[in-house]
Amino acid sequence: MVAGRGVIPPEPLRGPGHEVWGKYSLSGVDKLKVEAANALYRLCREVVEWCQAKGKLWSIENPANSWFGELAPVRALLGLEGARD
């Protein structure tokens, strides 16, 4: 573990509630990272909606410790026909 070697782990860039889209205090590179990730999350939803409309199979995988599944637009995908968690 890096913390045991004197390396300080980075602060989380997201948090619960409204900060799931990114902590309000972010600036600089951290803010750019979160904005880029949010854009990818939105694109992912658009691709899923396109696949659903065309009758194509789709799947999304993400690490268990990610905030991705907590975003309302992503959670809404579970309401699509055939979707499951």
Buried (B, 14 or more C-beta within 10 A) or exposed (E): EEEEEEEEEEEEBBBEEEBBBBBEEBEEEBBEEBEEBBEEBEEBBEEBBEBBEEEEEBEBEEEEEEBBBEBEBBEEBEEEEEBEE
